[in-house]
């Protein structure tokens, strides 16, 4: 089966209905190896077992292992009772995040939409509403470009461009209801959790210039504040995808290139802090304020 994402064609043994269909010659190969897991079983978050310039081994509790090699291949080693939905999450999140890093792209744990053909992205701590903010702006007619993984390439002039990912947003049930969705008719991301896949009505099908990145934070009043270069640098670093997997990964996988790319990115885009109360009823005001801010830049 062929799929398309991040400007690449993926040939996958595992169905990936979250992605657009692909055609032509495959750039990436995703296969399933039915053998005993190569990491000890533990109930855990996603961990990096070992890493080198050419191969990364990730493991995820009851789900299984991924071997990610040379920016071209992902081998899935599922646990015997692994849920297929969880395997897809593993591949589409951590697996592709690492593989795209191997291919020389800058990957942020972020969501993004296009406002007047300029990409705005959202980063923040877990649960601070990256996807929800993007969904609120999408509901106002702004095209989604990616959720969870924001993948950035640079043109010959060093200008950053965001590459389209998947035309879906993942929302918790309360966020889904806040934008008029119905959890009873929506498709769960995986069994046992109240998070759902939402198909985007508008999708940016080509890479677009990256314009502004908003760091979501808490505050009594809705406000957008400029960040100094040092504040921006240290604010964005935790949301580099390569920072998810700890020191062995950082020491072994050409992370210097990612930090060089980050420095270039921060010279070319604006980074701002978006302060707001975490109140879903405030979403329309937040979306309108962001649109106004982009129009004024």
C-alpha positions as CSV (number, residue, x, y, z in Angstrom):
1,X,0.0,0.0,0.0
2,X,1.3,3.4,-0.9
3,X,0.7,6.6,1.1
4,X,1.8,10.2,1.0
5,X,3.0,12.5,3.8
6,X,5.7,15.1,4.3
7,X,6.5,15.3,0.6
8,X,7.4,11.6,0.5
9,X,5.8,8.3,-0.7
10,X,5.5,5.5,1.9
11,X,5.1,1.8,1.0
12,X,3.7,0.2,4.1
13,X,2.6,-3.3,5.1
14,X,0.6,-1.7,7.9
15,X,-2.5,0.2,6.8
16,X,-2.2,3.9,7.5
17,X,-5.7,5.4,6.8
18,X,-4.8,8.6,8.5
19,X,-2.6,9.5,5.5
20,X,-3.4,10.4,1.9
21,X,-2.9,7.7,-0.8
22,X,0.4,7.8,-2.6
23,X,1.7,6.9,-6.0
24,X,4.9,6.3,-7.9
25,X,8.2,5.2,-6.4
26,X,8.4,4.7,-2.7
27,X,10.9,6.8,-0.6
28,X,10.2,5.0,2.7
29,X,9.4,1.4,3.4
30,X,7.5,0.3,6.5
31,X,7.4,-3.5,7.2
32,X,6.2,-5.8,10.0
33,X,8.6,-8.4,11.4
34,X,6.8,-11.2,13.3
35,X,9.5,-12.2,15.7
36,X,10.1,-11.9,19.5
37,X,10.5,-8.3,20.7
38,X,14.1,-7.3,21.0
39,X,13.6,-5.2,24.1
40,X,12.5,-6.3,27.6
41,X,8.8,-5.9,28.2
42,X,7.9,-2.9,30.5
43,X,4.8,-0.8,30.9
44,X,6.3,2.5,29.8
45,X,6.2,5.5,27.6
46,X,8.1,5.4,24.4
47,X,11.8,4.9,25.0
48,X,15.0,4.9,23.0
49,X,16.8,1.6,23.5
50,X,19.9,2.6,21.5
51,X,20.8,4.9,18.6
52,X,23.4,5.6,16.1
53,X,23.8,7.8,13.0
54,X,22.2,5.2,10.8
55,X,19.7,3.3,13.1
56,X,17.4,4.0,16.1
57,X,15.7,1.4,18.2
58,X,12.5,2.6,20.0
59,X,10.3,0.5,22.3
60,X,6.8,1.2,23.7
61,X,5.5,-1.0,26.5
62,X,2.8,-3.5,25.4
63,X,2.9,-2.2,21.8
64,X,6.3,-3.3,20.5
65,X,9.5,-2.0,18.9
66,X,10.5,0.1,15.9
67,X,13.8,-0.1,14.1
68,X,14.3,3.1,12.1
69,X,17.1,3.0,9.6
70,X,18.9,5.5,7.4
71,X,15.8,7.7,6.8
72,X,14.4,5.0,4.5
73,X,13.0,2.1,6.5
74,X,10.9,1.4,9.6
75,X,10.6,-2.2,10.8
76,X,7.8,-2.8,13.2
77,X,8.2,-5.6,15.8
78,X,4.8,-5.8,17.5
79,X,4.1,-7.5,20.8
80,X,1.9,-10.6,20.4
81,X,-1.3,-8.8,21.5
82,X,-0.4,-5.3,20.2
83,X,-3.4,-3.1,19.2
84,X,-3.1,-2.1,15.5
85,X,-4.3,1.4,16.3
86,X,-1.5,1.8,18.8
87,X,1.0,0.5,16.3
88,X,-0.1,3.2,13.8
89,X,0.3,5.8,16.5
90,X,3.8,4.6,17.2
91,X,4.8,4.7,13.5
92,X,3.1,8.0,12.6
93,X,4.4,9.7,15.6
94,X,7.7,8.6,17.0
95,X,8.7,6.5,14.0
96,X,8.2,9.1,11.4
97,X,9.5,11.9,13.7
98,X,12.9,10.0,14.0
99,X,13.0,9.0,10.3
100,X,12.4,12.6,9.1
101,X,15.2,13.7,11.5
102,X,17.4,11.1,9.8
103,X,16.5,12.6,6.5
104,X,17.8,16.0,7.6
105,X,14.5,17.8,8.3
106,X,13.8,19.8,11.4
107,X,10.9,18.3,13.3
108,X,8.9,20.1,16.0
109,X,6.3,18.5,18.3
110,X,3.7,21.0,17.2
111,X,0.6,21.7,15.2
112,X,0.2,24.2,12.4
113,X,-2.3,25.9,10.1
114,X,-2.0,28.2,7.1
115,X,-3.3,31.8,7.5
116,X,-3.2,33.6,4.2
117,X,-0.6,31.1,2.9
118,X,1.7,31.7,5.8
119,X,2.2,28.9,8.4
120,X,1.6,29.5,12.1
121,X,2.6,26.8,14.5
122,X,1.7,26.0,18.1
123,X,4.0,24.5,20.7
124,X,3.4,24.0,24.4
125,X,3.4,21.5,27.3
126,X,1.3,18.4,27.0
127,X,-2.4,19.2,27.4
128,X,-1.9,22.9,26.6
129,X,-4.0,22.8,23.5
130,X,-1.7,22.7,20.4
131,X,-4.2,20.6,18.4
132,X,-7.2,22.3,19.9
133,X,-5.9,25.7,18.9
134,X,-5.2,24.5,15.4
135,X,-8.7,23.0,15.2
136,X,-10.3,26.2,16.3
137,X,-8.5,28.1,13.6
138,X,-9.3,25.4,11.0
139,X,-13.0,25.8,11.9
140,X,-12.7,29.4,10.8
141,X,-11.5,28.3,7.3
142,X,-7.8,28.1,7.8
143,X,-6.2,25.1,6.2
144,X,-4.5,22.5,8.4
145,X,-0.9,21.6,7.4
146,X,0.0,19.1,10.1
147,X,-0.8,18.0,13.6
148,X,1.6,16.5,16.2
149,X,4.7,16.7,13.8
150,X,5.5,20.0,12.2
151,X,8.2,19.2,9.6
152,X,10.4,22.0,8.3
153,X,12.7,22.2,5.3
154,X,14.8,25.1,4.1
155,X,15.1,26.4,0.6
156,X,18.3,27.5,-1.2
157,X,18.0,30.9,0.5
158,X,17.6,29.4,3.9
159,X,13.9,30.3,4.2
160,X,11.9,27.8,6.3
161,X,9.0,26.0,4.7
162,X,6.5,23.7,6.5
163,X,5.8,20.4,4.6
164,X,2.3,19.0,4.7
165,X,1.7,16.0,6.9
166,X,-1.7,14.3,7.5
167,X,-5.1,15.9,6.9
168,X,-6.3,14.9,10.4
169,X,-6.3,16.5,13.8
170,X,-6.4,14.4,17.1
171,X,-8.7,15.9,19.7
172,X,-9.7,14.9,23.2
173,X,-13.5,14.5,23.6
174,X,-14.0,17.9,25.3
175,X,-12.1,19.7,22.6
176,X,-14.0,17.8,19.9
177,X,-17.3,18.9,21.5
178,X,-16.1,22.5,21.7
179,X,-15.8,22.7,17.9
180,X,-19.2,21.1,17.3
181,X,-18.0,17.4,16.9
182,X,-19.8,14.3,18.3
183,X,-17.6,11.7,20.1
184,X,-20.3,9.1,19.5
185,X,-19.8,9.3,15.7
186,X,-16.1,10.0,15.7
187,X,-13.2,7.5,15.3
188,X,-11.1,6.9,18.3
189,X,-7.3,7.3,18.0
190,X,-7.1,4.0,19.9
191,X,-9.3,1.9,22.1
192,X,-9.5,2.9,25.8
193,X,-8.8,6.6,25.4
194,X,-11.2,9.5,24.8
195,X,-9.2,11.0,21.9
196,X,-10.5,11.1,18.3
197,X,-9.3,11.5,14.7
198,X,-11.0,14.5,13.0
199,X,-10.7,14.8,9.2
200,X,-9.7,18.3,8.1
201,X,-12.0,20.0,5.6
202,X,-9.2,22.3,4.4
203,X,-5.7,20.9,4.0
204,X,-2.5,22.7,2.7
205,X,-1.3,20.4,0.0
206,X,2.0,22.0,-0.6
207,X,4.9,23.3,1.5
208,X,4.3,26.9,2.6
209,X,6.5,29.6,4.3
210,X,6.8,29.4,8.0
211,X,5.9,32.7,9.5
212,X,5.2,32.6,13.3
213,X,5.4,30.1,16.2
214,X,3.2,30.6,19.3
215,X,4.3,29.1,22.6
216,X,1.0,28.4,24.5
217,X,1.1,29.4,28.2
218,X,-1.3,30.2,31.0
219,X,-2.4,33.7,32.0
220,X,-5.4,35.5,33.5
221,X,-5.8,37.7,30.4
222,X,-5.7,36.7,26.7
223,X,-2.5,38.3,25.4
224,X,0.2,37.8,22.8
225,X,3.7,38.8,23.8
226,X,7.0,39.0,21.8
227,X,9.8,36.9,23.0
228,X,13.5,37.8,23.1
229,X,15.9,35.7,21.0
230,X,17.1,33.8,24.1
231,X,13.6,33.3,25.4
232,X,12.6,32.0,22.0
233,X,15.6,29.6,21.8
234,X,15.0,28.0,25.2
235,X,11.3,28.1,24.8
236,X,11.4,26.0,21.6
237,X,14.2,23.5,22.5
238,X,12.0,21.2,24.6
239,X,9.7,20.9,21.6
240,X,12.3,19.7,19.2
241,X,11.3,16.1,18.4
242,X,14.9,14.9,19.0
243,X,14.7,16.0,22.6
244,X,12.0,13.5,23.4
245,X,14.4,10.5,23.6
246,X,17.0,11.5,26.1
247,X,20.8,11.9,26.2
248,X,21.9,8.7,24.3
249,X,19.8,9.8,21.3
250,X,21.0,13.4,21.4
251,X,24.7,12.2,21.6
252,X,24.4,9.7,18.7
253,X,22.1,11.1,16.0
254,X,23.6,14.2,14.5
255,X,21.6,16.5,16.8
256,X,24.1,19.3,16.1
257,X,22.5,19.7,12.7
258,X,19.0,20.1,14.3
259,X,20.3,22.8,16.6
260,X,21.9,24.6,13.6
261,X,18.6,24.4,11.8
262,X,16.8,25.7,14.9
263,X,19.2,28.7,15.0
264,X,18.5,29.5,11.4
265,X,14.7,29.0,11.9
266,X,14.7,31.5,14.8
267,X,16.4,34.1,12.6
268,X,13.7,33.8,10.0
269,X,10.4,33.5,11.9
270,X,8.7,35.3,14.8
271,X,8.2,33.4,18.1
272,X,5.6,34.7,20.5
273,X,4.0,33.7,23.8
274,X,0.3,33.2,23.7
275,X,-1.2,33.7,27.2
276,X,-4.7,32.5,27.9
277,X,-6.9,30.8,30.5
278,X,-7.5,27.1,29.7
279,X,-11.2,27.6,29.0
280,X,-12.6,26.0,25.9
281,X,-15.2,28.7,25.7
282,X,-12.4,31.2,25.0
283,X,-11.3,29.4,21.8
284,X,-13.2,31.7,19.3
285,X,-11.5,34.7,20.9
286,X,-8.1,33.0,20.8
287,X,-8.5,32.2,17.2
288,X,-9.6,35.7,16.3
289,X,-6.7,37.2,18.2
290,X,-4.2,35.0,16.3
291,X,-5.7,35.9,13.0
292,X,-5.5,39.6,13.8
293,X,-1.9,39.3,15.0
294,X,-0.9,37.6,11.7
295,X,-2.6,40.3,9.7
296,X,-0.8,43.0,11.6
297,X,2.7,41.5,10.9
